[in-house]
Amino acid sequence: MLRILIADGTPAAMQAEREPFGIPSNASLFETAVRSQQPHIQCSSINVADGQDLPGGVSLGDFDGIMFSGSPLHIYDRTPEVTRQIDFARAAFTADVPAWGSCWGLQLATVALGGTVRRNPRGRELGVARAITTTTAGRCHPLLAARPSVFDALCSHIDELEQLPPSAEVLAQNELCAIQAVAVELPSGSIFFGTQYHPEFTLSVAAGLIEMRAASLVGEGFGRDCAELVAMARDLQALDAEPERRDLAWRYGIGPEILEPVRRTAEIGTWLREAAKISSSSR
């Protein structure tokens, strides 16, 4: 049985602001996602943003994989909540453990490995990342083997990778973000896979983020007023509860790559299988 550590990048105070909008913790989202792929995985979590340590007697090397979650933090703001995560990521890569990163997790790994991150000059990407297109490398890489060459995915980010770390390959991109999926072969011989989009998200999570940020989104031109965005959020929540709602799926252009849980979390399933291979070979 694989043992996976979920490194939560969202400070508890920020998570408390999300809960009234129905947004679960990162640990809960990732645990649900990995179990949609492999039901019997053993998951543990710590809040690295808040400085939570592993239990006594437990080390990073005791895990078969580490997952770095999303976060509303910005990697270029060198606050303690950020810097302690960079230090943790570097320790994880030194420990020779396969790693995964979603959104902030990808940005965190990029900086920890020597790359850079910036605010996206094209602006925010929220809700659904459209027309993510595999690169030449991505079309033959196992990370995206279960995806079509062009697909949509759930997302929420305003930052993007600026400079890749050594040995990184860009596997997918779209019009708003030139780096949507990355694979890195680590110096230790282990792997890091990451996506700028969120395979672990659900439509309800996307809806919660839209409602929570409605006022800011109106200011950015995503809606005429907050009521319009809240109505959209309600529709997405309804579609999440009833994915057979053809009317809502058609209205928002949402297909099976998002509506079907196993397809939505496909990249996480690939990473788990690769982590299992590495774990087996090291025993």
Phi, psi and omega in degrees: 000130179290142176248116185245133174257127177260117180264103185282124182262003181259119176304146183302324180297322178288323177296324179298328178288338182273332187302321178298344179260013175074024181264114181291169176293158176301320180301317180294317180298315182290321180298318177296319181295314182292327181282342172291338179263316180221098191300337189256017180293144177263116183248138171232159179216151171222151178266095183290328179302322181269005176083017178292135181263163171295151176302154179304136179085358180250136179237166178300326180292350177282352183256153178271347179190154178234133179246123176264124187275181170284174181192148174279359179289166175241127188295335180277354171269102188277061174278165178303325180296333178274310187295325179293332177287323176298316178298319180296317180298319178297320177295321180296318181290327176292330182285357175063046179245131176305141184228150176237150174216131173252124172057256175306321180299322175293316179295320178299311180297321180301312180292319180298331182264002174111003178267188181226159182228146178222169170289135184291117181295344179272357175097191186283146170239117189219142179091271181234125171278117187267147171050048171293127188240129180289143174280177176302317178294322182292329182294338180243015180263141182298333183304322184249018184298331182270357181260150170291171183292337174226129184207166175252155178208157178287147186203167170190105178198153174235355176251162179212162175291135178257310179231128181285151172285167178303147176067015179270143176242132173278125184253339181203157181204166169212185188297325183273340185213117186286347180228101181255340178209142187219145169234138179229127170272116186283154180304332180286347184100354177276190186228155165230127172243140178208156177229146175284332174278178188241090176298338182278348181290160168240168176299329178293324176294314178301319179297317180299319179293321178296315180293317182298323185258017188306314183298316179295321181293325175298317178297333179270000176091013181278348180198161180281329178202170183296324181300321179298317181287324177295321177297320176298317179300319179297321178296317180294322176297319179296320179292325177297318180287329181227078184296349177278359179291091183297327182298316181286321178299319179291318184300322184253005176062045183248124184247190186295337177297339176254321187286330183265119187305319182292323178287321180297326184256020188303320182296324177294321177298318178298314180300319179299319179293321178293321177297321179296320178298316181295319179297318180295321183287340182267355182266000000 
